[in-house]
């Protein structure tokens, strides 16, 4: 088979807001369990939502154990042949290829030493481990994570808001391997319900077991994200919810030739956010507007040979921001998906799977977290187990 670059990990960037990393000479080591094999590695590093330039002193890659300790010789990574470089405000850079043999299910790590500049661009994705250590330890075999005060604040926020916030992953946008076995990527394109990892991580485990070495699952979900509209301009954490699905489709999906399937899991926030602290009432959509946007995305993907699997919207009637009008919009949108399945590769009825039979506008509470919106671990497993893996044959 011919060689091609395949993502083994990636994320969709938004503004990290109060989750950001202030300027401090520090090494960021990301530990990846690879679903695909490769003989070289290439990185994308993003400073898209920064307020400042970021100076990178060194970047290395190495095979490692699950704790991020090198098991082989590290390799230096360069950009334009230079081992140190600056990523300008709003810029994304792609590194030169670096030879590194990575096996299926093998661990390897990427270490970046940030000499100067606050890291404000990234995401809160729960499918990778990040170690942060003061100083340049990119060439050091064994490192131990150094906790920060903001981690404690994040955990408090999780309890107060009754939703899960993972440790933020800054700077890194994608990690690609030069693959020779015909592997490809499945990209999850969703909001916080996908971002939190409860169903996406369980789904990833199923895919890795069923199609060993064939697919990587790349979670490009952003909390609060909407299909049609960018983040609300009046929202206190501006930028955290990211640009709309329509506006980020090119960056997060179409720019990657390796993606064969896209699991589309947006829509909840289009119907839930308006009239809250996040968005004004004037941003109320119609079900038809949301449906037409998704149908248009499906057409764009089909033109590039990518198949779209659409999740309908979970019933959120127990959520504090819900009301009868919003619940009716969800029902109408879900019905449009069901009536027009021919416009998509597949439509997945997660709402029907999780519905409370005694309250048709609600999901079963035992499947939900404390905010009665996001699935808990049990609910995530139910959603993941219901996906027909034959779709990916």
CORCOR-V617859 format. One line per field, one symbol per residue. ss: DSSP state (~ for helix, > for strand, _ for the rest). Layout:
ss=???
This chain:
ss=___>>>>>>>___>>_~~~_>____>>>>>>>>____>>>>>>>>>_______>>>>>>>>>>>_____>____>>__>__>__>>>____>>>___>>>>>____>>>>>>>>>>__>_>>>_____>>>>>>______________~~~~~~~~~~~~~_______>>_>>>>>>>>____>>>>>>>_~~~~__~~~~~~~~~~~~~____>>>>>_________________________~~~~~~~~~~____>>>>>>>__~~~~~_>_>__>_~~~___~~~~~~~~~~~~~~~~~___>>>>>____>_______~~~~~~~~~~~~~~~~_~~~__>>>_~~~~~>>__>>>>>_~~~>______>_~~~~~~~~~___~~~~_
